[in-house]
């Protein structure tokens, strides 16, 4: 549904870790994913840079356009 709001649930690193383990996220990935969440929570991922284009040589596109272009594959 376009425009449907989502609810953000803030978790501590420990609660997120336990939830990921309960969801069978591979053990090696849990600390990495928790660090992404912690970094986002503190605003560490808010800066817009040209790094994607510099590293990949591709112009980044909005996430919405990616979902639109890959809707069939994502919905199976």
Backbone as JSON Lines, residues from 0, in Angstrom:
{"i":0,"aa":"X","n":[0.84,-1.19,0.0],"ca":[0.0,0.0,0.0],"c":[0.87,1.24,0.0]}
{"i":1,"aa":"X","n":[0.83,2.02,-1.03],"ca":[1.6,3.27,-1.04],"c":[1.13,4.21,0.06]}
{"i":2,"aa":"X","n":[2.1,4.84,0.69],"ca":[1.78,5.83,1.71],"c":[1.41,5.26,3.06]}
{"i":3,"aa":"X","n":[1.46,3.94,3.22],"ca":[1.12,3.36,4.51],"c":[2.25,3.63,5.49]}
{"i":4,"aa":"X","n":[1.94,4.23,6.64],"ca":[3.0,4.54,7.61],"c":[3.55,3.26,8.24]}
{"i":5,"aa":"X","n":[4.79,3.33,8.63],"ca":[5.4,2.23,9.36],"c":[5.71,2.7,10.77]}
{"i":6,"aa":"X","n":[5.73,1.78,11.68],"ca":[6.03,2.12,13.06],"c":[7.48,1.76,13.35]}
{"i":7,"aa":"X","n":[8.22,2.7,13.88],"ca":[9.6,2.46,14.27],"c":[9.6,1.96,15.7]}
{"i":8,"aa":"X","n":[10.3,0.86,15.91],"ca":[10.43,0.29,17.25],"c":[11.9,0.38,17.61]}
{"i":9,"aa":"X","n":[12.22,1.22,18.56],"ca":[13.61,1.38,19.0],"c":[13.96,0.28,19.99]}
{"i":10,"aa":"X","n":[15.04,-0.41,19.7],"ca":[15.51,-1.49,20.56],"c":[16.92,-1.2,21.03]}
{"i":11,"aa":"X","n":[17.25,-1.71,22.18],"ca":[18.64,-1.64,22.63],"c":[19.46,-2.61,21.78]}
{"i":12,"aa":"X","n":[20.77,-2.43,21.79],"ca":[21.63,-3.35,21.05],"c":[21.42,-4.79,21.52]}
{"i":13,"aa":"X","n":[21.27,-4.96,22.82],"ca":[21.08,-6.3,23.39],"c":[19.76,-6.92,22.91]}
{"i":14,"aa":"X","n":[18.68,-6.14,22.94],"ca":[17.38,-6.65,22.5],"c":[17.42,-6.99,21.01]}
{"i":15,"aa":"X","n":[18.06,-6.15,20.22],"ca":[18.17,-6.42,18.79],"c":[19.0,-7.68,18.55]}
{"i":16,"aa":"X","n":[20.09,-7.82,19.28],"ca":[20.94,-9.01,19.18],"c":[20.13,-10.27,19.49]}
{"i":17,"aa":"X","n":[19.4,-10.25,20.59],"ca":[18.61,-11.43,20.98],"c":[17.52,-11.73,19.94]}
{"i":18,"aa":"X","n":[16.89,-10.69,19.41],"ca":[15.85,-10.88,18.4],"c":[16.41,-11.49,17.12]}
{"i":19,"aa":"X","n":[17.58,-11.04,16.71],"ca":[18.2,-11.59,15.51],"c":[18.59,-13.05,15.71]}
{"i":20,"aa":"X","n":[19.13,-13.35,16.89],"ca":[19.49,-14.74,17.18],"c":[18.24,-15.62,17.19]}
{"i":21,"aa":"X","n":[17.15,-15.12,17.77],"ca":[15.89,-15.88,17.8],"c":[15.32,-16.08,16.39]}
{"i":22,"aa":"X","n":[15.63,-15.15,15.48],"ca":[15.17,-15.25,14.1],"c":[16.14,-16.04,13.22]}
{"i":23,"aa":"X","n":[17.14,-16.64,13.85],"ca":[18.13,-17.49,13.16],"c":[19.03,-16.73,12.19]}
{"i":24,"aa":"X","n":[19.28,-15.46,12.47],"ca":[20.27,-14.72,11.69],"c":[21.62,-15.37,11.99]}
{"i":25,"aa":"X","n":[22.41,-15.67,10.96],"ca":[23.71,-16.29,11.22],"c":[24.54,-15.49,12.23]}
{"i":26,"aa":"X","n":[25.09,-16.2,13.17],"ca":[25.83,-15.59,14.29],"c":[26.88,-14.57,13.84]}
{"i":27,"aa":"X","n":[27.58,-14.86,12.75],"ca":[28.64,-13.96,12.28],"c":[28.09,-12.62,11.8]}
{"i":28,"aa":"X","n":[26.83,-12.57,11.38],"ca":[26.25,-11.33,10.86],"c":[25.64,-10.45,11.93]}
{"i":29,"aa":"X","n":[25.29,-11.02,13.06],"ca":[24.58,-10.27,14.1],"c":[25.33,-9.02,14.54]}
{"i":30,"aa":"X","n":[26.61,-9.1,14.93],"ca":[27.3,-7.88,15.36],"c":[27.37,-6.81,14.26]}
{"i":31,"aa":"X","n":[27.54,-7.24,13.03],"ca":[27.58,-6.29,11.91],"c":[26.25,-5.56,11.78]}
{"i":32,"aa":"X","n":[25.16,-6.31,11.78],"ca":[23.85,-5.69,11.63],"c":[23.49,-4.8,12.82]}
{"i":33,"aa":"X","n":[23.87,-5.22,14.0],"ca":[23.62,-4.39,15.19],"c":[24.42,-3.09,15.1]}
{"i":34,"aa":"X","n":[25.64,-3.17,14.58],"ca":[26.46,-1.95,14.45],"c":[25.84,-0.99,13.44]}
{"i":35,"aa":"X","n":[25.24,-1.52,12.35],"ca":[24.55,-0.65,11.39],"c":[23.41,0.09,12.09]}
{"i":36,"aa":"X","n":[22.64,-0.64,12.88],"ca":[21.5,-0.03,13.58],"c":[21.98,1.02,14.57]}
{"i":37,"aa":"X","n":[23.02,0.71,15.33],"ca":[23.55,1.67,16.3],"c":[24.07,2.92,15.61]}
{"i":38,"aa":"X","n":[24.73,2.74,14.49],"ca":[25.25,3.88,13.73],"c":[24.11,4.74,13.19]}
{"i":39,"aa":"X","n":[23.08,4.11,12.66],"ca":[21.92,4.85,12.15],"c":[21.21,5.6,13.28]}
{"i":40,"aa":"X","n":[21.1,4.96,14.43],"ca":[20.43,5.56,15.59],"c":[21.1,6.84,16.03]}
{"i":41,"aa":"X","n":[22.4,6.91,15.88],"ca":[23.14,8.1,16.32],"c":[23.37,9.1,15.18]}
{"i":42,"aa":"X","n":[22.75,8.84,14.03],"ca":[22.87,9.77,12.9],"c":[24.09,9.55,12.04]}
{"i":43,"aa":"X","n":[24.8,8.46,12.27],"ca":[26.03,8.2,11.52],"c":[25.83,7.86,10.06]}
{"i":44,"aa":"X","n":[24.6,7.54,9.67],"ca":[24.34,7.21,8.27],"c":[23.54,8.3,7.56]}
{"i":45,"aa":"X","n":[23.47,9.47,8.16],"ca":[22.64,10.54,7.6],"c":[23.35,11.36,6.52]}
{"i":46,"aa":"X","n":[24.65,11.3,6.48],"ca":[25.41,12.11,5.54],"c":[25.28,11.57,4.11]}
{"i":47,"aa":"X","n":[24.99,12.45,3.17],"ca":[24.92,12.08,1.76],"c":[26.29,12.34,1.14]}
{"i":48,"aa":"X","n":[26.84,11.3,0.51],"ca":[28.16,11.42,-0.11],"c":[28.11,10.9,-1.55]}
{"i":49,"aa":"X","n":[29.18,11.03,-2.26],"ca":[29.3,10.49,-3.62],"c":[30.05,9.17,-3.61]}
{"i":50,"aa":"X","n":[30.2,8.55,-2.46],"ca":[31.0,7.34,-2.33],"c":[30.5,6.18,-3.18]}
{"i":51,"aa":"X","n":[29.19,5.99,-3.27],"ca":[28.65,4.89,-4.08],"c":[29.1,5.02,-5.53]}
{"i":52,"aa":"X","n":[28.95,6.2,-6.05],"ca":[29.35,6.42,-7.45],"c":[30.87,6.3,-7.62]}
{"i":53,"aa":"X","n":[31.61,6.81,-6.65],"ca":[33.06,6.74,-6.72],"c":[33.55,5.29,-6.7]}
{"i":54,"aa":"X","n":[32.95,4.48,-5.85],"ca":[33.39,3.09,-5.7],"c":[32.86,2.16,-6.79]}
{"i":55,"aa":"X","n":[31.63,2.41,-7.23],"ca":[31.01,1.48,-8.19],"c":[31.04,1.98,-9.63]}
{"i":56,"aa":"X","n":[31.19,3.3,-9.8],"ca":[31.12,3.86,-11.14],"c":[29.69,4.02,-11.63]}
{"i":57,"aa":"X","n":[28.72,3.72,-10.77],"ca":[27.3,3.81,-11.12],"c":[26.65,4.96,-10.37]}
{"i":58,"aa":"X","n":[25.74,5.64,-11.04],"ca":[25.0,6.71,-10.39],"c":[23.95,6.08,-9.48]}
{"i":59,"aa":"X","n":[23.94,6.42,-8.21],"ca":[22.93,5.83,-7.32],"c":[21.54,6.3,-7.69]}
{"i":60,"aa":"X","n":[20.55,5.49,-7.34],"ca":[19.16,5.86,-7.61],"c":[18.36,5.68,-6.33]}
{"i":61,"aa":"X","n":[17.24,6.36,-6.25],"ca":[16.42,6.24,-5.04],"c":[15.96,4.8,-4.81]}
{"i":62,"aa":"X","n":[15.83,4.41,-3.57],"ca":[15.38,3.07,-3.22],"c":[14.01,2.78,-3.83]}
{"i":63,"aa":"X","n":[13.17,3.79,-3.87],"ca":[11.83,3.62,-4.45],"c":[11.92,3.15,-5.9]}
{"i":64,"aa":"X","n":[12.83,3.73,-6.68],"ca":[12.93,3.33,-8.09],"c":[13.48,1.91,-8.21]}
{"i":65,"aa":"X","n":[14.36,1.5,-7.29],"ca":[14.84,0.12,-7.28],"c":[13.67,-0.83,-7.04]}
{"i":66,"aa":"X","n":[12.85,-0.52,-6.04],"ca":[11.71,-1.38,-5.74],"c":[10.75,-1.44,-6.92]}
{"i":67,"aa":"X","n":[10.49,-0.3,-7.55],"ca":[9.59,-0.28,-8.69],"c":[10.15,-1.12,-9.84]}
{"i":68,"aa":"X","n":[11.44,-1.02,-10.1],"ca":[12.05,-1.77,-11.21],"c":[12.13,-3.26,-10.92]}
{"i":69,"aa":"X","n":[12.12,-3.65,-9.65],"ca":[12.29,-5.06,-9.29],"c":[11.08,-5.64,-8.56]}
{"i":70,"aa":"X","n":[9.93,-4.99,-8.72],"ca":[8.73,-5.39,-7.99],"c":[8.36,-6.85,-8.2]}
{"i":71,"aa":"X","n":[8.35,-7.3,-9.45],"ca":[7.97,-8.7,-9.73],"c":[8.9,-9.67,-9.04]}
{"i":72,"aa":"X","n":[10.19,-9.45,-9.16],"ca":[11.16,-10.37,-8.57],"c":[11.07,-10.37,-7.04]}
{"i":73,"aa":"X","n":[10.82,-9.21,-6.45],"ca":[10.75,-9.12,-4.99],"c":[9.47,-9.74,-4.43]}
{"i":74,"aa":"X","n":[8.38,-9.64,-5.18],"ca":[7.12,-10.2,-4.69],"c":[6.96,-11.67,-5.04]}
{"i":75,"aa":"X","n":[7.85,-12.16,-5.92],"ca":[7.88,-13.58,-6.27],"c":[6.71,-14.0,-7.06]}
